[in-house]
Amino acid sequence: MRFRITIGLVAAFLLSACAAFQPTQPGVQPPPLTILISIDGFRPDYMTPADTPVMARLASQGALAPRGMRPSYPSITFPNHYTLVTGQRPDRNGIVSNTMEDPAIPDVTFSMGNHEAVVDRRWWDEAEPLWVTAEQQGRKTATMFWPGSEADIHGVRPTHYAAFNQSMSSAERVDVLLGWIDDPAGPPAFATLYFDIVDTAGHRYGPGSDEVKASAAEVDAAIGRLLDGLKARGLEGKVNLVIVADHGMAAVPPDHTIVADAEDPGAVRMVTGGASGGFALIPGQEARGEALLLKPHDHMTCWRKEDVPERLHYGHNPRVPAIVCMAQVGWYISNADMAGRRKPSTRTTGAHGYDNRAPEMAALFLAVGPSVKAGARVQDMDNVDVYPLLAAMIGVKGKPGDGKLPPGVLK
Protein backbone atom coordinates (compact mmCIF):
# COMPACT_ATOMS: atom_id res chain seq x y z
CA MET A 1 0.00 0.00 0.00
CA ARG A 2 2.84 2.40 0.84
CA PHE A 3 4.37 1.76 -2.61
CA ARG A 4 1.11 2.61 -4.38
CA ILE A 5 0.71 5.85 -2.45
CA THR A 6 4.25 6.89 -3.38
CA ILE A 7 3.64 6.15 -7.05
CA GLY A 8 0.42 8.15 -6.89
CA LEU A 9 2.16 11.15 -5.38
CA VAL A 10 4.92 11.05 -7.97
CA ALA A 11 2.38 10.80 -10.77
CA ALA A 12 0.42 13.74 -9.38
CA PHE A 13 3.60 15.80 -9.16
CA LEU A 14 4.56 15.03 -12.74
CA LEU A 15 1.11 15.92 -14.03
CA SER A 16 1.25 19.21 -12.09
CA ALA A 17 4.68 20.04 -13.50
CA CYS A 18 3.52 19.36 -17.06
CA ALA A 19 0.48 21.58 -16.56
CA ALA A 20 2.67 24.44 -15.32
CA PHE A 21 5.20 24.06 -18.13
CA GLN A 22 2.99 23.33 -21.09
CA PRO A 23 5.72 23.13 -23.79
CA THR A 24 6.97 19.87 -22.18
CA GLN A 25 3.68 18.13 -22.92
CA PRO A 26 3.94 15.38 -25.53
CA GLY A 27 3.35 16.67 -29.04
CA VAL A 28 3.61 20.34 -28.03
CA GLN A 29 6.48 22.27 -29.60
CA PRO A 30 8.01 24.72 -27.10
CA PRO A 31 8.10 28.38 -28.16
CA PRO A 32 11.47 29.56 -29.46
CA LEU A 33 13.92 31.22 -27.11
CA THR A 34 13.30 34.98 -27.00
CA ILE A 35 16.14 37.37 -26.17
CA LEU A 36 15.37 40.98 -25.25
CA ILE A 37 18.37 43.20 -25.99
CA SER A 38 18.58 46.75 -24.67
CA ILE A 39 21.06 49.25 -26.07
CA ASP A 40 20.82 52.09 -23.58
CA GLY A 41 20.39 55.49 -25.23
CA PHE A 42 20.27 54.16 -28.80
CA ARG A 43 18.31 56.43 -31.12
CA PRO A 44 16.73 54.94 -34.27
CA ASP A 45 18.90 57.13 -36.50
CA TYR A 46 22.06 55.60 -35.01
CA MET A 47 21.33 52.43 -37.00
CA THR A 48 22.97 52.68 -40.42
CA PRO A 49 24.45 50.09 -42.81
CA ALA A 50 27.85 51.73 -42.38
CA ASP A 51 27.96 51.92 -38.57
CA THR A 52 25.75 48.98 -37.57
CA PRO A 53 25.65 46.50 -40.48
CA VAL A 54 24.45 43.58 -38.36
CA MET A 55 21.42 45.41 -37.01
CA ALA A 56 20.69 46.96 -40.39
CA ARG A 57 20.58 43.47 -41.89
CA LEU A 58 18.30 42.23 -39.12
CA ALA A 59 16.01 45.21 -39.67
CA SER A 60 15.66 44.26 -43.33
CA GLN A 61 14.65 40.74 -42.30
CA GLY A 62 12.25 41.50 -39.48
CA ALA A 63 10.01 44.14 -37.93
CA LEU A 64 11.05 47.73 -37.36
CA ALA A 65 9.62 50.96 -35.99
CA PRO A 66 11.24 53.32 -38.54
CA ARG A 67 10.78 56.42 -36.37
CA GLY A 68 11.37 54.46 -33.19
CA MET A 69 9.02 54.01 -30.26
CA ARG A 70 8.03 56.50 -27.58
CA PRO A 71 9.58 55.95 -24.17
CA SER A 72 7.54 56.59 -21.05
CA TYR A 73 7.97 59.78 -19.06
CA PRO A 74 10.44 60.50 -17.60
CA SER A 75 12.56 59.26 -20.49
CA ILE A 76 15.38 57.91 -18.32
CA THR A 77 16.99 54.53 -17.74
CA PHE A 78 15.52 52.70 -14.75
CA PRO A 79 11.87 53.75 -15.25
CA ASN A 80 11.88 52.74 -18.90
CA HIS A 81 13.72 49.47 -18.47
CA TYR A 82 11.16 48.45 -15.86
CA THR A 83 8.34 49.60 -18.16
CA LEU A 84 9.66 47.39 -20.97
CA VAL A 85 9.47 44.24 -18.84
CA THR A 86 6.27 45.05 -16.90
CA GLY A 87 4.12 46.76 -19.53
CA GLN A 88 3.25 49.42 -16.96
CA ARG A 89 4.34 53.04 -17.10
CA PRO A 90 6.58 54.36 -14.29
CA ASP A 91 3.70 55.93 -12.38
CA ARG A 92 2.22 52.41 -12.04
CA ASN A 93 5.32 50.23 -11.86
CA GLY A 94 6.80 52.29 -9.03
CA ILE A 95 10.19 53.07 -10.58
CA VAL A 96 9.38 56.72 -11.15
CA SER A 97 12.96 57.94 -11.52
CA ASN A 98 16.60 56.90 -11.34
CA THR A 99 16.68 58.67 -7.98
CA MET A 100 13.62 58.61 -5.72
CA GLU A 101 12.25 58.61 -2.21
CA ASP A 102 9.31 56.72 -0.73
CA PRO A 103 7.41 57.75 2.41
CA ALA A 104 6.95 54.04 3.14
CA ILE A 105 10.73 53.46 3.03
CA PRO A 106 11.98 56.34 5.20
CA ASP A 107 15.58 57.55 5.38
CA VAL A 108 16.52 55.75 2.15
CA THR A 109 17.18 57.34 -1.23
CA PHE A 110 16.97 54.96 -4.15
CA SER A 111 19.60 55.58 -6.80
CA MET A 112 21.45 53.56 -9.40
CA GLY A 113 24.59 53.83 -7.29
CA ASN A 114 22.93 52.65 -4.06
CA HIS A 115 23.37 48.88 -4.39
CA GLU A 116 21.57 48.14 -1.14
CA ALA A 117 18.46 49.89 -2.45
CA VAL A 118 18.76 48.41 -5.96
CA VAL A 119 18.57 44.87 -4.55
CA ASP A 120 15.74 45.72 -2.12
CA ARG A 121 12.55 44.22 -3.54
CA ARG A 122 10.38 46.84 -1.84
CA TRP A 123 11.30 49.30 -4.57
CA TRP A 124 10.31 46.87 -7.33
CA ASP A 125 7.32 45.00 -5.92
CA GLU A 126 4.70 47.44 -7.20
CA ALA A 127 4.88 45.60 -10.54
CA GLU A 128 5.88 42.14 -11.77
CA PRO A 129 8.58 41.85 -14.44
CA LEU A 130 8.21 39.27 -17.16
CA TRP A 131 10.96 37.02 -15.82
CA VAL A 132 9.02 36.60 -12.55
CA THR A 133 5.79 35.79 -14.42
CA ALA A 134 7.63 33.33 -16.65
CA GLU A 135 9.37 31.58 -13.75
CA GLN A 136 6.04 31.24 -11.96
CA GLN A 137 4.61 29.62 -15.08
CA GLY A 138 7.43 27.10 -15.39
CA ARG A 139 9.70 28.90 -17.87
CA LYS A 140 13.38 29.38 -17.13
CA THR A 141 14.75 32.89 -17.54
CA ALA A 142 18.16 34.54 -17.66
CA THR A 143 19.00 38.23 -17.23
CA MET A 144 22.39 39.42 -18.40
CA PHE A 145 22.00 42.74 -16.59
CA TRP A 146 18.61 44.45 -16.36
CA PRO A 147 17.35 46.95 -13.78
CA GLY A 148 15.52 45.00 -11.10
CA SER A 149 16.94 41.59 -11.93
CA GLU A 150 19.22 41.55 -8.87
CA ALA A 151 16.25 41.75 -6.47
CA ASP A 152 13.98 38.88 -5.46
CA ILE A 153 10.88 40.63 -6.78
CA HIS A 154 7.78 38.99 -5.30
CA GLY A 155 10.25 36.50 -3.84
CA VAL A 156 11.34 35.23 -7.28
CA ARG A 157 14.64 35.53 -9.12
CA PRO A 158 15.59 34.57 -12.68
CA THR A 159 17.14 31.12 -13.04
CA HIS A 160 20.34 32.89 -14.14
CA TYR A 161 21.27 36.50 -13.41
CA ALA A 162 24.37 38.62 -12.86
CA ALA A 163 25.13 41.61 -10.67
CA PHE A 164 25.72 44.66 -12.83
CA ASN A 165 29.36 45.23 -13.69
CA GLN A 166 29.89 48.18 -16.01
CA SER A 167 33.48 47.17 -16.70
CA MET A 168 32.38 43.91 -18.35
CA SER A 169 32.89 44.24 -22.09
CA SER A 170 30.11 43.85 -24.62
CA ALA A 171 31.64 40.60 -25.89
CA GLU A 172 31.93 39.18 -22.37
CA ARG A 173 28.26 39.87 -21.72
CA VAL A 174 27.34 37.91 -24.84
CA ASP A 175 29.56 35.01 -23.80
CA VAL A 176 27.94 34.78 -20.36
CA LEU A 177 24.51 34.62 -21.96
CA LEU A 178 25.64 31.93 -24.41
CA GLY A 179 26.95 29.97 -21.45
CA TRP A 180 23.50 30.08 -19.85
CA ILE A 181 21.97 28.84 -23.09
CA ASP A 182 24.34 25.86 -22.79
CA ASP A 183 23.01 24.97 -19.33
CA PRO A 184 22.85 21.13 -19.17
CA ALA A 185 19.56 21.47 -17.30
CA GLY A 186 18.07 23.21 -20.33
CA PRO A 187 18.19 26.67 -21.93
CA PRO A 188 16.04 29.58 -20.78
CA ALA A 189 12.81 30.46 -22.56
CA PHE A 190 13.40 34.18 -22.06
CA ALA A 191 16.64 36.09 -21.65
CA THR A 192 17.79 39.70 -21.50
CA LEU A 193 21.03 41.33 -22.58
CA TYR A 194 22.01 44.90 -21.75
CA PHE A 195 24.61 47.27 -23.24
CA ASP A 196 25.29 50.71 -21.75
CA ILE A 197 28.25 52.10 -23.73
CA VAL A 198 26.17 54.00 -26.32
CA ASP A 199 24.40 55.92 -23.56
CA THR A 200 27.69 56.68 -21.82
CA ALA A 201 29.21 58.04 -25.02
CA GLY A 202 26.08 60.05 -25.76
CA HIS A 203 26.19 61.74 -22.37
CA ARG A 204 29.88 62.59 -22.61
CA TYR A 205 30.15 63.62 -26.26
CA GLY A 206 26.61 64.19 -27.50
CA PRO A 207 24.53 62.32 -30.10
CA GLY A 208 26.08 62.06 -33.54
CA SER A 209 29.63 62.18 -32.17
CA ASP A 210 32.37 59.87 -33.42
CA GLU A 211 32.41 58.28 -29.96
CA VAL A 212 28.72 57.39 -30.20
CA LYS A 213 29.27 55.88 -33.65
CA ALA A 214 32.19 53.82 -32.31
CA SER A 215 30.18 52.53 -29.35
CA ALA A 216 27.24 51.67 -31.62
CA ALA A 217 29.63 49.73 -33.84
CA GLU A 218 30.97 47.82 -30.82
CA VAL A 219 27.48 46.80 -29.73
CA ASP A 220 26.63 45.83 -33.30
CA ALA A 221 29.68 43.57 -33.36
CA ALA A 222 28.58 42.04 -30.04
CA ILE A 223 25.17 41.24 -31.53
CA GLY A 224 27.01 39.65 -34.45
CA ARG A 225 28.95 37.57 -31.91
CA LEU A 226 25.65 36.48 -30.38
CA LEU A 227 24.34 35.43 -33.79
CA ASP A 228 27.53 33.47 -34.47
CA GLY A 229 27.18 31.76 -31.09
CA LEU A 230 23.58 30.83 -31.79
CA LYS A 231 24.55 29.48 -35.22
CA ALA A 232 27.29 27.33 -33.67
CA ARG A 233 24.63 25.83 -31.39
CA GLY A 234 22.31 25.00 -34.27
CA LEU A 235 19.98 27.87 -33.37
CA GLU A 236 20.40 30.09 -36.42
CA GLY A 237 17.00 31.50 -37.33
CA LYS A 238 15.39 29.71 -34.38
CA VAL A 239 15.61 32.49 -31.77
CA ASN A 240 13.51 35.64 -31.47
CA LEU A 241 15.56 38.79 -30.97
CA VAL A 242 13.81 41.94 -29.77
CA ILE A 243 16.29 44.83 -29.83
CA VAL A 244 15.21 48.02 -28.09
CA ALA A 245 16.44 51.15 -26.37
CA ASP A 246 15.07 52.75 -23.24
CA HIS A 247 15.22 56.30 -24.61
CA GLY A 248 17.07 58.49 -27.06
CA MET A 249 19.54 61.33 -26.52
CA ALA A 250 19.53 65.09 -27.13
CA ALA A 251 22.45 67.46 -27.55
CA VAL A 252 23.04 69.89 -24.68
CA PRO A 253 25.19 72.89 -25.71
CA PRO A 254 27.63 74.39 -23.20
CA ASP A 255 26.08 76.48 -20.42
CA HIS A 256 22.52 75.33 -21.16
CA THR A 257 21.90 74.84 -17.46
CA ILE A 258 18.85 76.02 -15.54
CA VAL A 259 19.60 76.70 -11.88
CA ALA A 260 16.08 76.15 -10.60
CA ASP A 261 16.56 77.81 -7.22
CA ALA A 262 18.99 80.54 -8.30
CA GLU A 263 16.65 83.31 -7.10
CA ASP A 264 15.99 81.70 -3.73
CA PRO A 265 18.53 79.02 -2.79
CA GLY A 266 17.22 76.61 -0.19
CA ALA A 267 13.54 77.27 -0.93
CA VAL A 268 13.09 73.70 -2.16
CA ARG A 269 14.98 70.43 -1.95
CA MET A 270 15.96 68.86 -5.24
CA VAL A 271 15.37 65.11 -5.29
CA THR A 272 16.49 64.63 -8.87
CA GLY A 273 17.73 66.87 -11.64
CA GLY A 274 18.64 66.70 -15.30
CA ALA A 275 16.25 66.96 -18.23
CA SER A 276 13.46 66.12 -15.78
CA GLY A 277 13.57 67.50 -12.26
CA GLY A 278 11.79 66.59 -9.06
CA PHE A 279 11.63 68.86 -6.02
CA ALA A 280 10.38 68.26 -2.48
CA LEU A 281 8.74 71.10 -0.61
CA ILE A 282 10.32 71.91 2.71
CA PRO A 283 7.89 71.67 5.66
CA GLY A 284 6.80 75.15 6.66
CA GLN A 285 8.20 76.63 3.42
CA GLU A 286 5.71 75.17 0.96
CA ALA A 287 4.36 78.52 -0.27
CA ARG A 288 7.89 79.82 -0.76
CA GLY A 289 8.89 76.76 -2.79
CA GLU A 290 5.77 76.81 -4.96
CA ALA A 291 6.19 80.53 -5.64
CA LEU A 292 9.73 79.88 -6.83
CA LEU A 293 9.04 76.93 -9.13
CA LEU A 294 5.47 77.34 -10.40
CA LYS A 295 5.99 80.74 -11.99
CA PRO A 296 6.92 80.95 -15.71
CA HIS A 297 10.54 80.05 -16.51
CA ASP A 298 12.70 80.25 -19.56
CA HIS A 299 13.40 76.73 -20.89
CA MET A 300 11.58 74.91 -18.05
CA THR A 301 8.00 74.14 -17.04
CA CYS A 302 7.01 73.01 -13.54
CA TRP A 303 3.79 71.56 -12.13
CA ARG A 304 2.44 70.34 -8.85
CA LYS A 305 2.54 66.56 -9.20
CA GLU A 306 -1.26 66.38 -9.35
CA ASP A 307 -1.25 68.88 -12.25
CA VAL A 308 1.21 67.10 -14.53
CA PRO A 309 -0.39 66.87 -18.02
CA GLU A 310 -2.41 63.68 -18.34
CA ARG A 311 -0.63 62.68 -21.54
CA LEU A 312 2.54 62.11 -19.52
CA HIS A 313 0.79 59.53 -17.30
CA TYR A 314 2.80 60.75 -14.33
CA GLY A 315 2.32 62.26 -10.91
CA HIS A 316 0.01 59.90 -9.02
CA ASN A 317 2.58 57.61 -7.43
CA PRO A 318 3.61 58.60 -3.85
CA ARG A 319 7.25 58.39 -4.95
CA VAL A 320 6.85 61.29 -7.40
CA PRO A 321 8.12 64.50 -5.71
CA ALA A 322 5.71 67.33 -4.96
CA ILE A 323 6.92 69.50 -7.85
CA VAL A 324 7.77 68.04 -11.26
CA CYS A 325 9.79 70.12 -13.73
CA MET A 326 10.56 69.39 -17.37
CA ALA A 327 13.33 71.15 -19.25
CA GLN A 328 13.10 72.30 -22.83
CA VAL A 329 14.99 69.88 -25.07
CA GLY A 330 18.66 70.81 -24.97
CA TRP A 331 18.59 72.23 -21.43
CA TYR A 332 19.55 70.75 -18.07
CA ILE A 333 17.97 71.37 -14.64
CA SER A 334 20.28 71.89 -11.69
CA ASN A 335 20.21 73.65 -8.32
CA ALA A 336 22.43 76.24 -6.73
CA ASP A 337 24.42 73.72 -4.73
CA MET A 338 25.09 71.49 -7.73
CA ALA A 339 25.94 74.47 -9.95
CA GLY A 340 28.48 75.64 -7.40
CA ARG A 341 30.20 72.25 -7.27
CA ARG A 342 29.99 71.33 -10.94
CA LYS A 343 32.45 72.60 -13.51
CA PRO A 344 30.53 74.06 -16.47
CA SER A 345 30.92 72.06 -19.66
CA THR A 346 32.87 73.66 -22.48
CA ARG A 347 31.57 71.26 -25.14
CA THR A 348 28.27 69.86 -26.29
CA THR A 349 27.20 66.85 -24.26
CA GLY A 350 24.01 64.79 -24.20
CA ALA A 351 20.99 64.25 -21.97
CA HIS A 352 17.64 62.48 -21.88
CA GLY A 353 14.58 62.64 -19.67
CA TYR A 354 12.73 65.18 -21.80
CA ASP A 355 9.15 65.07 -23.06
CA ASN A 356 8.65 61.52 -24.26
CA ARG A 357 7.13 62.84 -27.50
CA ALA A 358 10.28 64.75 -28.44
CA PRO A 359 11.82 63.17 -31.55
CA GLU A 360 15.22 63.14 -29.87
CA MET A 361 13.85 60.80 -27.18
CA ALA A 362 12.63 58.15 -29.64
CA ALA A 363 14.03 54.70 -28.89
CA LEU A 364 15.04 51.85 -31.17
CA PHE A 365 12.62 48.98 -31.77
CA LEU A 366 13.62 46.02 -33.92
CA ALA A 367 12.42 42.41 -33.82
CA VAL A 368 13.43 39.39 -35.87
CA GLY A 369 12.98 35.64 -35.56
CA PRO A 370 10.68 32.72 -36.24
CA SER A 371 7.72 34.43 -34.56
CA VAL A 372 8.16 37.74 -36.40
CA LYS A 373 6.65 38.76 -39.72
CA ALA A 374 9.40 39.74 -42.15
CA GLY A 375 9.17 43.30 -43.43
CA ALA A 376 6.69 44.48 -40.79
CA ARG A 377 6.82 48.21 -40.11
CA VAL A 378 5.29 49.78 -37.01
CA GLN A 379 4.49 53.46 -37.47
CA ASP A 380 3.17 54.31 -34.01
CA MET A 381 4.40 52.51 -30.90
CA ASP A 382 4.79 53.11 -27.18
CA ASN A 383 7.33 51.14 -25.19
CA VAL A 384 4.54 49.63 -23.05
CA ASP A 385 3.66 47.64 -26.19
CA VAL A 386 6.87 45.60 -25.94
CA TYR A 387 5.63 43.61 -22.93
CA PRO A 388 2.58 41.97 -24.55
CA LEU A 389 4.75 41.14 -27.57
CA LEU A 390 7.32 39.37 -25.39
CA ALA A 391 4.67 37.51 -23.40
CA ALA A 392 3.13 36.21 -26.63
CA MET A 393 6.53 35.15 -27.96
CA ILE A 394 7.47 33.10 -24.91
CA GLY A 395 3.99 31.69 -24.40
CA VAL A 396 3.08 33.01 -20.97
CA LYS A 397 0.00 34.77 -19.72
CA GLY A 398 1.14 38.30 -18.99
CA LYS A 399 -0.14 40.68 -16.35
CA PRO A 400 -2.59 43.46 -17.28
CA GLY A 401 -0.65 46.48 -18.47
CA ASP A 402 -0.82 49.80 -20.27
CA GLY A 403 0.16 48.56 -23.74
CA LYS A 404 -1.22 46.62 -26.64
CA LEU A 405 0.25 44.06 -29.02
CA PRO A 406 1.93 45.95 -31.90
CA PRO A 407 -0.13 45.18 -35.01
CA GLY A 408 1.42 43.13 -37.77
CA VAL A 409 4.60 42.14 -35.94
CA LEU A 410 3.81 38.51 -35.09
CA LYS A 411 3.18 35.89 -37.75
Secondary structure, 3 states (H helix, E strand, C coil): CHHHHHHHHHHHHHHHHHHHCHHHCCCCCCCCCEEEEEECCCCHHHCCCCCCHHHHHHHHHCEECCCCEECCCCCCHHHHHHHHHHCCCHHHHCCCCCCEEECCEEEEEECCCCHHHHCCHHHCCCCCCHHHHHHHCCCCEEEECCCCCCCCHHHCCCCEECCCCCCCCHHHHHHHHHHHHCCCCCCCCEEEEEECHHHHHHHHHCCCCHHHHHHHHHHHHHHHHHHHHHHHCCCCCCCEEEEECCCCCEEECCCCEEECCCCCCCCEEEEECECEEEEEECCCCHHHHHHHHCCCECCEEEEEHHHCCHHHCCCCCCCCCCEEEEECCCCEEECHHHHHHCCCCCCCEEECCCCCCCHHHCECEEEECCCECCCCECCCCEHHHHHHHHHHHHCCCCCCCCCCCCCCCEC
